[in-house]
Amino acid sequence: MNDPIDWLVFDLGGVVVDVQAADVTIGELARRTRTSPALLGEALRERFTTEPFSIAERFQIGALDEAVFHDALNQTLVDPLESEILTGELEAMLLGERPAMVALMKDLAKYHHIACFSNTNAVHWRYMQQNFRFFEVLERAFASQEIGFAKPDARGFAHVAHALGARPGACMLIDDRQINVDGAIAAGWQALRFENIDRLTADLAAHGVVATA
């Protein structure tokens, strides 16, 4: 039998925040730099399944800061990018927060602890903190580049549970990537695959998690 759920831990991109398809960003960077989309796709992959990690993956776990990430990426490009252009392209990936999801989180927060655990990077994290209001709902917020681990690494889930002062089984991840859901479950968490808000509401209710009394 599953533990009672103390913490609902939300992924951000694809769940709370609309994100531009990676192919669109890669295509635009390829056009600007006259670089093969395939080469850029390899440099910017974000799966955390194969080592050595890509440039983007190392950026997401804080192994590269913004300046070093920019320099490392430029070494793969035919025409280098100015840092302001790269930052702008990264920020353009974040299309906005989903009002219905933020409203659901606010309702859930009346009865449950709410946190986030996001595979992100310093540019995206800063932009979200400056422009999105869902942070007001969160009791705790965990970013991969700040804790040094990204989903589905079990060490990331262990870090978050410990920081929350919760048993792993009392934490539930809500994520749109099956690999992260599987990683959470392997780490002893409960987890739900996010497809849409209606399905999420039904799945939460099936686990005894409701947004209203």
PEFENNOR-V78412 format. One record per backbone hydrogen bond with DSSP energy under -1.0 kcal/mol. NH is the residue of the N-H (numbers start at 1). CO is the residue of the C=O. E is the energy in kcal/mol with one decimal. If there is no record, write none. Layout:
nh->NH co->CO e->E
nh->NH co->CO e->E
This chain:
nh->6 co->170 e->-2.5
nh->7 co->170 e->-2.1
nh->8 co->113 e->-2.6
nh->9 co->172 e->-3.4
nh->10 co->115 e->-2.8
nh->11 co->174 e->-2.8
nh->14 co->17 e->-3.1
nh->15 co->12 e->-2.3
nh->16 co->12 e->-2.1
nh->17 co->12 e->-2.4
nh->18 co->96 e->-3.0
nh->20 co->93 e->-3.3
nh->24 co->21 e->-1.1
nh->25 co->21 e->-1.4
nh->26 co->22 e->-2.9
nh->27 co->23 e->-2.3
nh->28 co->24 e->-2.1
nh->29 co->25 e->-2.6
nh->30 co->26 e->-2.6
nh->31 co->27 e->-2.2
nh->32 co->28 e->-2.3
nh->33 co->29 e->-1.8
nh->34 co->30 e->-1.3
nh->35 co->30 e->-1.2
nh->40 co->36 e->-2.3
nh->41 co->37 e->-2.8
nh->42 co->38 e->-1.7
nh->43 co->39 e->-1.9
nh->44 co->40 e->-2.2
nh->56 co->43 e->-2.0
nh->58 co->54 e->-2.4
nh->59 co->55 e->-1.9
nh->60 co->56 e->-1.9
nh->61 co->57 e->-1.1
nh->62 co->59 e->-1.0
nh->63 co->58 e->-2.0
nh->64 co->58 e->-1.2
nh->69 co->65 e->-2.8
nh->70 co->66 e->-2.4
nh->71 co->67 e->-2.3
nh->72 co->68 e->-2.9
nh->73 co->69 e->-2.5
nh->74 co->70 e->-2.3
nh->75 co->71 e->-1.4
nh->76 co->73 e->-1.9
nh->79 co->33 e->-1.7
nh->86 co->82 e->-2.1
nh->87 co->83 e->-2.7
nh->88 co->84 e->-2.1
nh->89 co->85 e->-2.3
nh->90 co->86 e->-2.3
nh->91 co->87 e->-2.7
nh->92 co->88 e->-2.0
nh->93 co->90 e->-1.1
nh->94 co->91 e->-1.6
nh->95 co->18 e->-2.2
nh->98 co->16 e->-2.9
nh->102 co->98 e->-2.3
nh->103 co->99 e->-2.4
nh->104 co->100 e->-2.0
nh->105 co->101 e->-2.7
nh->106 co->102 e->-2.2
nh->107 co->103 e->-2.1
nh->108 co->104 e->-2.9
nh->109 co->105 e->-2.2
nh->110 co->107 e->-1.3
nh->111 co->108 e->-1.8
nh->112 co->108 e->-1.9
nh->113 co->6 e->-1.3
nh->115 co->8 e->-2.6
nh->116 co->140 e->-1.1
nh->117 co->10 e->-1.9
nh->118 co->142 e->-2.5
nh->125 co->121 e->-2.9
nh->126 co->122 e->-2.0
nh->127 co->123 e->-2.3
nh->128 co->124 e->-2.8
nh->129 co->125 e->-2.4
nh->130 co->126 e->-1.9
nh->131 co->127 e->-1.7
nh->132 co->128 e->-2.7
nh->136 co->133 e->-2.0
nh->137 co->134 e->-1.8
nh->139 co->114 e->-3.0
nh->142 co->116 e->-2.1
nh->144 co->118 e->-2.6
nh->146 co->143 e->-1.4
nh->147 co->143 e->-1.9
nh->148 co->144 e->-2.0
nh->153 co->150 e->-2.3
nh->156 co->153 e->-1.3
nh->157 co->153 e->-1.2
nh->158 co->154 e->-2.4
nh->159 co->155 e->-2.3
nh->160 co->156 e->-2.3
nh->161 co->157 e->-2.5
nh->162 co->158 e->-2.4
nh->163 co->159 e->-2.5
nh->164 co->160 e->-2.0
nh->166 co->161 e->-2.4
nh->170 co->167 e->-1.7
nh->171 co->168 e->-1.9
nh->172 co->7 e->-2.5
nh->173 co->190 e->-2.4
nh->174 co->9 e->-2.3
nh->175 co->192 e->-2.1
nh->181 co->177 e->-1.9
nh->182 co->178 e->-3.1
nh->183 co->179 e->-1.8
nh->184 co->180 e->-2.4
nh->185 co->181 e->-2.3
nh->186 co->182 e->-2.4
nh->187 co->183 e->-1.4
nh->188 co->185 e->-1.6
nh->189 co->184 e->-2.6
nh->190 co->171 e->-2.7
nh->192 co->173 e->-2.7
nh->194 co->175 e->-2.8
nh->200 co->196 e->-2.4
nh->201 co->197 e->-2.5
nh->202 co->198 e->-2.0
nh->203 co->199 e->-2.7
nh->204 co->200 e->-3.0
nh->205 co->201 e->-2.1
nh->206 co->202 e->-1.9
nh->207 co->204 e->-1.0
nh->208 co->205 e->-1.9
nh->209 co->204 e->-3.0
